Amino acid sequence: MKFPGATHRVILCRTKVEAQKALKEAREILESLGLTLHPEKTRITHISWGFEFLGYKLKQGKGTKLPKHKLKKTPNPLNFYAIPTEKSIKRFMDQIRAKTKRRIPLTLVEIIDEINPIIRGWGNYYRKAHVRRLFNRLRVWIVHRLWSHQYKRWRNMGWKKCPERVLYGYYGLVNLIQLIPDIGQKS
């Protein structure tokens, strides 16, 4: 695959022999240009084992178990799927955690103004991957972080004083679930 402006490449082949031949040819072409492949990042792997690329974990799944009459879309015939890497999720959570520490003397509006670009950017990058459950889990976690900041305890009355509908409606917190294309169009 070729990505505009990127220096990273993925070469997909049908057999291991083809992959080894493609790797050898790529090394020769790059050496003629005075470049080398990174030994730790260059490898041959089977798609069922998966690989990480540009913040995504790409893998081949087992397919859907739903009957055809219950499917709303045509399933992916090769059962490929992508999810954010654990490293990416951890980095996102660390950014949100840093902005919502309890000792930071900011109002709820100021904190939401700071975290909205982070949520929107990360969510838009990963929104076309297999993320519905992950986004829902992170959405709840972010709301709990905001309640924790405002009321200084994890188990608090934030859900009564500032419910989710107020955070998303009045304060304008970005909802990760609404960034997913299929869900965002229905609302």
BAVEX-293885 format. One record per residue (C-alpha): residue number from 1; residue in three letters; x, y, z. Coordinates in nm, 2 decimals. Layout:
% BAVEX-293885
+------+------+--------+--------+--------+
| filo | roza |      x |      y |      z |
+------+------+--------+--------+--------+
|  NUM |  ala |      X |      Y |      Z |
...
+------+------+--------+--------+--------+
% end
This chain:
% BAVEX-293885
+------+------+--------+--------+--------+
| filo | roza |      x |      y |      z |
+------+------+--------+--------+--------+
|    1 |  met |   0.00 |   0.00 |   0.00 |
|    2 |  lys |   0.12 |   0.35 |  -0.07 |
|    3 |  phe |   0.03 |   0.64 |   0.15 |
|    4 |  pro |   0.08 |   0.99 |   0.02 |
|    5 |  gly |   0.36 |   1.17 |   0.21 |
|    6 |  ala |   0.44 |   0.86 |   0.42 |
|    7 |  thr |   0.77 |   0.67 |   0.42 |
|    8 |  his |   0.61 |   0.35 |   0.55 |
|    9 |  arg |   0.51 |   0.08 |   0.32 |
|   10 |  val |   0.33 |  -0.26 |   0.34 |
|   11 |  ile |   0.37 |  -0.51 |   0.07 |
|   12 |  leu |   0.10 |  -0.78 |   0.05 |
|   13 |  cys |   0.17 |  -1.11 |  -0.12 |
|   14 |  arg |  -0.01 |  -1.44 |  -0.16 |
|   15 |  thr |   0.27 |  -1.67 |  -0.05 |
|   16 |  lys |   0.58 |  -1.66 |   0.17 |
|   17 |  val |   0.80 |  -1.72 |  -0.14 |
|   18 |  glu |   0.65 |  -1.41 |  -0.31 |
|   19 |  ala |   0.70 |  -1.21 |   0.01 |
|   20 |  gln |   1.07 |  -1.31 |   0.04 |
|   21 |  lys |   1.12 |  -1.22 |  -0.33 |
|   22 |  ala |   0.95 |  -0.88 |  -0.28 |
|   23 |  leu |   1.16 |  -0.81 |   0.03 |
|   24 |  lys |   1.48 |  -0.89 |  -0.16 |
|   25 |  glu |   1.38 |  -0.67 |  -0.45 |
|   26 |  ala |   1.29 |  -0.39 |  -0.21 |
|   27 |  arg |   1.63 |  -0.41 |  -0.04 |
|   28 |  glu |   1.81 |  -0.40 |  -0.37 |
|   29 |  ile |   1.61 |  -0.10 |  -0.49 |
|   30 |  leu |   1.66 |   0.09 |  -0.17 |
|   31 |  glu |   2.03 |   0.01 |  -0.15 |
|   32 |  ser |   2.08 |   0.15 |  -0.50 |
|   33 |  leu |   1.92 |   0.47 |  -0.37 |
|   34 |  gly |   2.15 |   0.47 |  -0.06 |
|   35 |  leu |   1.87 |   0.37 |   0.18 |
|   36 |  thr |   1.83 |   0.07 |   0.40 |
|   37 |  leu |   1.53 |  -0.11 |   0.56 |
|   38 |  his |   1.50 |  -0.09 |   0.94 |
|   39 |  pro |   1.58 |  -0.44 |   1.06 |
|   40 |  glu |   1.34 |  -0.44 |   1.36 |
|   41 |  lys |   1.05 |  -0.29 |   1.16 |
|   42 |  thr |   1.08 |  -0.51 |   0.85 |
|   43 |  arg |   0.94 |  -0.85 |   0.87 |
|   44 |  ile |   0.73 |  -1.11 |   0.69 |
|   45 |  thr |   0.42 |  -1.22 |   0.87 |
|   46 |  his |   0.09 |  -1.40 |   0.80 |
|   47 |  ile |  -0.22 |  -1.18 |   0.81 |
|   48 |  ser |  -0.39 |  -1.41 |   1.06 |
|   49 |  trp |  -0.11 |  -1.33 |   1.31 |
|   50 |  gly |  -0.16 |  -0.96 |   1.24 |
|   51 |  phe |   0.08 |  -0.67 |   1.23 |
|   52 |  glu |   0.10 |  -0.31 |   1.35 |
|   53 |  phe |   0.11 |  -0.02 |   1.11 |
|   54 |  leu |   0.06 |   0.35 |   1.16 |
|   55 |  gly |  -0.11 |   0.31 |   1.50 |
|   56 |  tyr |  -0.34 |   0.03 |   1.38 |
|   57 |  lys |  -0.33 |  -0.34 |   1.46 |
|   58 |  leu |  -0.44 |  -0.51 |   1.13 |
|   59 |  lys |  -0.55 |  -0.87 |   1.15 |
|   60 |  gln |  -0.77 |  -1.13 |   0.99 |
|   61 |  gly |  -1.06 |  -1.24 |   1.20 |
|   62 |  lys |  -1.28 |  -1.55 |   1.20 |
|   63 |  gly |  -1.58 |  -1.39 |   1.03 |
|   64 |  thr |  -1.93 |  -1.32 |   1.14 |
|   65 |  lys |  -2.15 |  -1.58 |   1.30 |
|   66 |  leu |  -2.48 |  -1.39 |   1.22 |
|   67 |  pro |  -2.72 |  -1.53 |   0.97 |
|   68 |  lys |  -2.73 |  -1.34 |   0.64 |
|   69 |  his |  -3.08 |  -1.20 |   0.69 |
|   70 |  lys |  -2.97 |  -1.02 |   1.01 |
|   71 |  leu |  -2.67 |  -0.85 |   0.84 |
|   72 |  lys |  -2.73 |  -0.48 |   0.74 |
|   73 |  lys |  -2.41 |  -0.45 |   0.54 |
|   74 |  thr |  -2.22 |  -0.70 |   0.32 |
|   75 |  pro |  -1.95 |  -0.86 |   0.54 |
|   76 |  asn |  -1.58 |  -0.82 |   0.46 |
|   77 |  pro |  -1.51 |  -1.13 |   0.25 |
|   78 |  leu |  -1.15 |  -1.17 |   0.37 |
|   79 |  asn |  -1.25 |  -1.09 |   0.74 |
|   80 |  phe |  -0.98 |  -0.82 |   0.77 |
|   81 |  tyr |  -1.02 |  -0.57 |   1.05 |
|   82 |  ala |  -0.82 |  -0.29 |   1.21 |
|   83 |  ile |  -0.81 |  -0.17 |   1.57 |
|   84 |  pro |  -0.60 |   0.10 |   1.74 |
|   85 |  thr |  -0.28 |  -0.04 |   1.90 |
|   86 |  glu |  -0.26 |  -0.06 |   2.28 |
|   87 |  lys |   0.03 |   0.19 |   2.26 |
|   88 |  ser |  -0.20 |   0.44 |   2.09 |
|   89 |  ile |  -0.49 |   0.39 |   2.33 |
|   90 |  lys |  -0.25 |   0.43 |   2.63 |
|   91 |  arg |  -0.11 |   0.76 |   2.48 |
|   92 |  phe |  -0.46 |   0.89 |   2.43 |
|   93 |  met |  -0.56 |   0.81 |   2.79 |
|   94 |  asp |  -0.25 |   0.96 |   2.92 |
|   95 |  gln |  -0.32 |   1.29 |   2.74 |
|   96 |  ile |  -0.68 |   1.30 |   2.88 |
|   97 |  arg |  -0.55 |   1.20 |   3.22 |
|   98 |  ala |  -0.30 |   1.49 |   3.22 |
|   99 |  lys |  -0.57 |   1.74 |   3.13 |
|  100 |  thr |  -0.82 |   1.62 |   3.39 |
|  101 |  lys |  -0.60 |   1.58 |   3.70 |
|  102 |  arg |  -0.80 |   1.67 |   4.01 |
|  103 |  arg |  -0.55 |   1.93 |   4.13 |
|  104 |  ile |  -0.57 |   2.14 |   3.81 |
|  105 |  pro |  -0.76 |   2.46 |   3.90 |
|  106 |  leu |  -0.97 |   2.49 |   3.58 |
|  107 |  thr |  -1.34 |   2.51 |   3.54 |
|  108 |  leu |  -1.53 |   2.24 |   3.36 |
|  109 |  val |  -1.57 |   2.45 |   3.05 |
|  110 |  glu |  -1.20 |   2.52 |   3.03 |
|  111 |  ile |  -1.11 |   2.15 |   3.07 |
|  112 |  ile |  -1.37 |   2.05 |   2.80 |
|  113 |  asp |  -1.22 |   2.31 |   2.57 |
|  114 |  glu |  -0.88 |   2.16 |   2.62 |
|  115 |  ile |  -0.97 |   1.79 |   2.58 |
|  116 |  asn |  -1.22 |   1.83 |   2.29 |
|  117 |  pro |  -0.95 |   1.87 |   2.02 |
|  118 |  ile |  -0.76 |   1.57 |   2.16 |
|  119 |  ile |  -1.08 |   1.36 |   2.15 |
|  120 |  arg |  -1.19 |   1.48 |   1.81 |
|  121 |  gly |  -0.85 |   1.43 |   1.65 |
|  122 |  trp |  -0.79 |   1.08 |   1.80 |
|  123 |  gly |  -1.15 |   0.97 |   1.73 |
|  124 |  asn |  -1.15 |   1.09 |   1.37 |
|  125 |  tyr |  -0.82 |   0.91 |   1.30 |
|  126 |  tyr |  -0.95 |   0.57 |   1.43 |
|  127 |  arg |  -1.33 |   0.61 |   1.35 |
|  128 |  lys |  -1.33 |   0.38 |   1.05 |
|  129 |  ala |  -1.16 |   0.09 |   1.24 |
|  130 |  his |  -1.34 |  -0.17 |   1.45 |
|  131 |  val |  -1.38 |   0.06 |   1.75 |
|  132 |  arg |  -1.75 |   0.07 |   1.86 |
|  133 |  arg |  -1.69 |  -0.10 |   2.19 |
|  134 |  leu |  -1.36 |   0.07 |   2.25 |
|  135 |  phe |  -1.51 |   0.42 |   2.19 |
|  136 |  asn |  -1.80 |   0.34 |   2.42 |
|  137 |  arg |  -1.56 |   0.24 |   2.70 |
|  138 |  leu |  -1.34 |   0.54 |   2.65 |
|  139 |  arg |  -1.65 |   0.77 |   2.64 |
|  140 |  val |  -1.76 |   0.65 |   2.98 |
|  141 |  trp |  -1.41 |   0.68 |   3.11 |
|  142 |  ile |  -1.38 |   1.04 |   3.00 |
|  143 |  val |  -1.71 |   1.13 |   3.17 |
|  144 |  his |  -1.59 |   0.97 |   3.49 |
|  145 |  arg |  -1.26 |   1.16 |   3.47 |
|  146 |  leu |  -1.46 |   1.49 |   3.44 |
|  147 |  trp |  -1.68 |   1.40 |   3.73 |
|  148 |  ser |  -1.38 |   1.31 |   3.93 |
|  149 |  his |  -1.21 |   1.64 |   3.85 |
|  150 |  gln |  -1.52 |   1.84 |   3.94 |
|  151 |  tyr |  -1.62 |   1.66 |   4.26 |
|  152 |  lys |  -1.27 |   1.54 |   4.37 |
|  153 |  arg |  -1.37 |   1.18 |   4.43 |
|  154 |  trp |  -1.40 |   0.88 |   4.20 |
|  155 |  arg |  -1.73 |   0.76 |   4.35 |
|  156 |  asn |  -1.92 |   1.09 |   4.36 |
|  157 |  met |  -2.24 |   1.26 |   4.29 |
|  158 |  gly |  -2.13 |   1.40 |   3.95 |
|  159 |  trp |  -2.38 |   1.19 |   3.77 |
|  160 |  lys |  -2.66 |   1.37 |   3.95 |
|  161 |  lys |  -2.51 |   1.72 |   3.94 |
|  162 |  cys |  -2.37 |   1.71 |   3.59 |
|  163 |  pro |  -2.52 |   1.42 |   3.39 |
|  164 |  glu |  -2.39 |   1.30 |   3.06 |
|  165 |  arg |  -2.66 |   1.48 |   2.86 |
|  166 |  val |  -2.55 |   1.81 |   3.02 |
|  167 |  leu |  -2.18 |   1.74 |   2.94 |
|  168 |  tyr |  -2.26 |   1.66 |   2.58 |
|  169 |  gly |  -2.54 |   1.90 |   2.52 |
|  170 |  tyr |  -2.48 |   2.22 |   2.72 |
|  171 |  tyr |  -2.09 |   2.20 |   2.76 |
|  172 |  gly |  -2.03 |   2.06 |   2.41 |
|  173 |  leu |  -1.81 |   1.76 |   2.50 |
|  174 |  val |  -1.71 |   1.56 |   2.19 |
|  175 |  asn |  -1.88 |   1.22 |   2.20 |
|  176 |  leu |  -1.65 |   0.95 |   2.05 |
|  177 |  ile |  -1.95 |   0.74 |   1.95 |
|  178 |  gln |  -2.09 |   1.02 |   1.73 |
|  179 |  leu |  -1.76 |   1.02 |   1.53 |
|  180 |  ile |  -1.82 |   0.67 |   1.40 |
|  181 |  pro |  -1.96 |   0.72 |   1.05 |
|  182 |  asp |  -2.26 |   0.48 |   1.06 |
|  183 |  ile |  -2.37 |   0.60 |   1.41 |
|  184 |  gly |  -2.31 |   0.97 |   1.35 |
|  185 |  gln |  -2.54 |   0.98 |   1.04 |
|  186 |  lys |  -2.84 |   0.82 |   1.22 |
|  187 |  ser |  -2.84 |   1.08 |   1.50 |
+------+------+--------+--------+--------+
% end
